[in-house]
Structures are given as structure tokens and as C-alpha cells.
Amino acid sequence: MDQYLHRRHRLLTSSRPLPDFDVVTADGPWLHLADGRRVFDGSSGLVCVNVGQGSPRVRARVEAQFTRATYAGAAVVRPHVQLELMDRICRAVGRPQDSVALVTCGTLGVEVAIGLARNIARARSGKRRADILTSNLSYHGNSALTLALAGNHARRPRPEDGLDLGPAFPAPYPPAHDPGPGQPPACDVSCAEEVAKAIDDRGAENVAAVLIEPVNGTTGGAYTPPDGYLRRVAEICRARDVLVIHDEVLTGLWRTGTPLASHHWDGAAPDLCILSKGLGAGYTSVAAVLVDPDLAPLLRHPGADPLPAMGTMATHPLQAAACLGVLDELEALDRTALRARGERLGDRLRTLTGLPGVRDVRGLGHFYGVEVAPGLLWPLMEEAEQRGVFFYPFTGTGHPKSEGLVVAPPLTSTDENLEFLTAVLGAAMAALNNQGRVHSPPTRLNI
């Protein structure tokens, strides 16, 4: 073990204050450990293993492609499998005529979407500057640019390393949007006027796009916007000749119960949309940027800037084949049953709000945030893991800072799986109460 810890220390990657799992096999939503235990994957890995592990459909697709060709650049070899993937993605999310850029990961998907939006803004409106505006409770990737743009407080670079960038408007969720002294924390459609103010302060002639998570991801923990908010943001941007980009890296492809999270609200469709985690489902790193068909021709307009480079490994044939297998799995799901399971999961989780130490439960579909009192996050995760369920943590903002668990089981989970998950979470929280770890902090109201 000492040798393992020494080697682990040399691996420059994320860590957590809990022991690593020693996984020997995995199937569906279960991780089987070297000590004989099994752990249910309550957060789909890093909210990506949407169809579980060991999918026979994914394996069949990859094996079939392996015998044909394992690598081919789409600009050199006819991209038959990539074209098939493009069409399947567009049909799956109800945007059948969109143009698509296929790239290697969610971060690059965001960067490419930014580049495409800037090209469109310049070709359409002659804008010289092409700023991208984000909210103060957001995460859009792990590059120097995306970390500097977004509002993930734990991951933002030092001010001197921030490229003079930063979030431009408050997210429509308490406590990210402080209404001012003496005012109760409440957010509604009027919060969208903060987006209008941010554009106008910058000058609409200098703004290419507003980049937004239609449902907040793992920074705030599954906050959902007030009714009408996304429609109003679209109206504000349209009136100012500014594009809307939805970052659905985490929420896309039925994670929230609909093909896109924006489908929960009328009039919320974006100009560009980024998919990633649910498309690769943990089998491959991939992202897709979808561009509205009325805008895409501007990208090839005479005098337009060159398209952003998609990368050496941009959805090569094996990646595309794996994604087609994932879509095969997703399209085999009974959507009515999927939505019903998600609603039952939410109902079960919301019963936890009666327990001391649970401040809020929020979310949609198979994606929820369970916010707990400060200091309980890691003890709760440890108690849950000892009982056989893994969860992913979130830390957001506010005073005191919000923290909690992301509950996002694979979409292929059964009712029995979800009953086990919620029973374990309730037992873990009860154990902390019995240990005297909970001091009855006030419940946060998600108004």
C-alpha cells in the first residue's frame, strides 16, 4: 500500500480526502471491489456514465469499427461514421438540420463553440470585439480560457492569471444572486434583466454570445432556472444581436428527463448547443457543438474567419462508433418509464429535507443536488460509501458556502437500484445525526 500511495502521489490528478476504490470489475451501475464489496455508482462516475458500464451495444459498435479502421482524419478520409453520428445526434435532440462540430472533450467543445460564435457574430454583424458573457455560478471546462471566463469559485485562476476575464452577471439562484440588504433571497424571470444589463454595460456591439448552463451543473448542484428565465434571456440576446450558447455538456441527452435540459421550457432553444458527457457516456472522450441551420452558412461565408481546428483526435472512427453505441442504448430506453423513474427519484430525495443537516434538494430527471450543512459533505460521502453508494461532491458559493452531493445515477438504473440509493443516503444522514455531527443549521430555501 505504501508503494501505491507513493506512485499515486506522482500522478498529477484530482484527489479527495477519502480512500480510492480498488475496482476489479464493473457492470451496469455497479463497481466491484477487490475486497469483495460492490458499490452503486450514484453519480454516474463524474456524471457521465449514463448507460452504465459494459454495454454490449457499445462493444458491438466498437468491435465492428475496429475491423475496418481505427483512425482516420475527417478532413482526409470520407467521414462516413462521423456523418452517421452527426445525423443521429441531431435527430436525438430534435435539431435535425443543425450543423455539427465533433471534438474530443467538453472543454474543447466549449472553446470551439466560442470560436464559432465569434465567427458568426463577425460575419453577421461585423463586430470587432466578440466577448463571451457567463454567470457567477458556472463551470464551462478546464482550460485557461474557460476557467477564467466562468464562475466556479473553487477552480478560478488567481486574479493575475485570469486573462482579464470573469463572469459578467449573477446566476438566477440564491445565494449567487444577492437581492440586496434586507431583501429575501428570491429569483424569478426578472433576474434575466441582469443579462441585459451586462450586455449593455459591455456594449452589444462588443458581445458575441451569452454562454449559460440551462440547468446548473456541479458548481451549484443542480439549480434549475425560474420559469420563463431562459426564454427571456433568449429574447434579450435576440434584441441585441447576441447569440445564446447552451452548455449541455452535463445535462444533454436525457440526463434531466428530456433530450436537452432546455426542452423543459418553451422558447428556450439556443443558437449553439454543446453536448459531451452523455454522448461518450464514459466510454470515450467526445463533444459535439450543434449550430442552428440559419446561422451555420455564415461560417463558410466568403471572408469569414477559418473554422476552429477540431484536433488530431476529433471524433475519429472508434470514438464515433462508441458514441453510436451509446445512442443505441439511449434510444432503447422507454422514455415514459425513464421520466417516471426520475420523478420518483426526486420525490424520494425530497423526503430527506425533513432531516437535520439537509438544507435543500433540487433538480430534474436523473440529476439532483442534495445540499447539506457546512462540514457534513465528506463525512456523509464516507458514510454512504461504507453502505455501498458513491456520490460526487459539489461546492458552490454563498455565506456559508454551499456544499452537497450530486445524485445522478445511470439512466439505465432500475427502481430497485434507486430505492437502494435513497435508502443508503437516508441511513448515512441518520448515522451522522446519531453521532452528533449535525447541529440543526437552518434550511436553505430554494425559492
Rosetta blueprint (number, residue, H / E / L):
1 M L
2 D H
3 Q H
4 Y H
5 L H
6 H H
7 R H
8 R H
9 H H
10 R H
11 L L
12 L L
13 T L
14 S L
15 S L
16 R L
17 P L
18 L L
19 P L
20 D L
21 F L
22 D L
23 V E
24 V E
25 T E
26 A E
27 D E
28 G E
29 P L
30 W E
31 L E
32 H E
33 L E
34 A L
35 D L
36 G L
37 R L
38 R E
39 V E
40 F E
41 D E
42 G L
43 S L
44 S H
45 G H
46 L H
47 V H
48 C L
49 V L
50 N L
51 V L
52 G L
53 Q E
54 G L
55 S L
56 P H
57 R H
58 V H
59 R H
60 A H
61 R H
62 V H
63 E H
64 A H
65 Q H
66 F H
67 T L
68 R L
69 A L
70 T L
71 Y L
72 A L
73 G L
74 A L
75 A L
76 V L
77 V L
78 R L
79 P L
80 H H
81 V H
82 Q H
83 L H
84 E H
85 L H
86 M H
87 D H
88 R H
89 I H
90 C H
91 R H
92 A H
93 V L
94 G L
95 R L
96 P L
97 Q L
98 D L
99 S E
100 V E
101 A E
102 L E
103 V E
104 T L
105 C L
106 G H
107 T H
108 L H
109 G H
110 V H
111 E H
112 V H
113 A H
114 I H
115 G H
116 L H
117 A H
118 R H
119 N H
120 I H
121 A H
122 R H
123 A H
124 R H
125 S H
126 G L
127 K L
128 R L
129 R L
130 A L
131 D E
132 I E
133 L E
134 T L
135 S E
136 N L
137 L L
138 S L
139 Y L
140 H L
141 G L
142 N L
143 S L
144 A H
145 L H
146 T H
147 L H
148 A H
149 L H
150 A L
151 G L
152 N L
153 H L
154 A L
155 R L
156 R L
157 P L
158 R L
159 P H
160 E H
161 D H
162 G L
163 L L
164 D L
165 L L
166 G L
167 P L
168 A L
169 F E
170 P L
171 A L
172 P L
173 Y L
174 P L
175 P L
176 A L
177 H L
178 D L
179 P L
180 G L
181 P L
182 G L
183 Q L
184 P L
185 P L
186 A L
187 C L
188 D L
189 V H
190 S H
191 C H
192 A H
193 E H
194 E H
195 V H
196 A H
197 K H
198 A H
199 I H
200 D H
201 D H
202 R H
203 G L
204 A H
205 E H
206 N H
207 V E
208 A E
209 A E
210 V E
211 L E
212 I E
213 E L
214 P L
215 V L
216 N L
217 G L
218 T L
219 T L
220 G L
221 G L
222 A L
223 Y L
224 T L
225 P L
226 P L
227 D L
228 G L
229 Y H
230 L H
231 R H
232 R H
233 V H
234 A H
235 E H
236 I H
237 C H
238 R H
239 A H
240 R L
241 D L
242 V L
243 L E
244 V E
245 I E
246 H E
247 D E
248 E E
249 V L
250 L L
251 T L
252 G L
253 L L
254 W L
255 R L
256 T L
257 G L
258 T L
259 P L
260 L L
261 A H
262 S H
263 H H
264 H H
265 W L
266 D L
267 G L
268 A L
269 A L
270 P L
271 D L
272 L E
273 C E
274 I E
275 L E
276 S L
277 K H
278 G H
279 L H
280 G H
281 A L
282 G L
283 Y L
284 T L
285 S L
286 V L
287 A E
288 A E
289 V E
290 L E
291 V E
292 D L
293 P L
294 D L
295 L L
296 A H
297 P H
298 L H
299 L H
300 R H
301 H L
302 P L
303 G L
304 A L
305 D L
306 P L
307 L L
308 P L
309 A L
310 M L
311 G L
312 T L
313 M L
314 A L
315 T L
316 H L
317 P H
318 L H
319 Q H
320 A H
321 A H
322 A H
323 C H
324 L H
325 G H
326 V H
327 L H
328 D H
329 E H
330 L H
331 E H
332 A H
333 L L
334 D L
335 R H
336 T H
337 A H
338 L H
339 R H
340 A H
341 R H
342 G H
343 E H
344 R H
345 L H
346 G H
347 D H
348 R H
349 L H
350 R H
351 T H
352 L H
353 T H
354 G H
355 L L
356 P L
357 G L
358 V E
359 R E
360 D E
361 V E
362 R E
363 G E
364 L E
365 G L
366 H L
367 F E
368 Y E
369 G E
370 V E
371 E E
372 V E
373 A L
374 P L
375 G L
376 L L
377 L H
378 W H
379 P H
380 L H
381 M H
382 E H
383 E H
384 A H
385 E H
386 Q H
387 R L
388 G L
389 V E
390 F E
391 F L
392 Y E
393 P E
394 F E
395 T E
396 G L
397 T L
398 G L
399 H L
400 P L
401 K L
402 S L
403 E E
404 G E
405 L E
406 V E
407 V E
408 A L
409 P L
410 P L
411 L L
412 T L
413 S L
414 T L
415 D H
416 E H
417 N H
418 L H
419 E H
420 F H
421 L H
422 T H
423 A H
424 V H
425 L H
426 G H
427 A H
428 A H
429 M H
430 A H
431 A H
432 L H
433 N H
434 N H
435 Q L
436 G L
437 R L
438 V L
439 H L
440 S L
441 P L
442 P L
443 T L
444 R L
445 L L
446 N L
447 I L
